[in-house]
Amino acid sequence: MCQDETRVGLKTLTAKVITASGVKPTVDVKWERENFWIYGAIQALTGKHFQQEYPKLNGDCFQQFLDWLSQQLGEDYTILQINQAPAHTSCKINWP
């Protein structure tokens, strides 16, 4: 299986501003974001997939996803391909 996460949400949009030559524009930018993360895993050959929504990308949420995925797979053994994100490489991860 292959596993990854993606952030879904809103971000303040910025736009171009017209000013006189040599004048730098000043614009208030609000970077407050409302978002969430979708953690997912897929079996490439069959297309069977598993996904869950979490508030953050961190080791605790990744652990919750692994525990949930383990419950979904039952007694099956799976090799999970992941990248080197800090959430994946935390020493606190307990691989089911």
Buried (B, 14 or more C-beta within 10 A) or exposed (E): BBBBBEEEEEEEEEEEEEEEEEEEEEEEEEEEEEEEBEBBBBEEEEEEEBEBEBEBBBBEBBBEBBEBBEEEBEEEEEEEEBEEBEBBEEEEBEEE
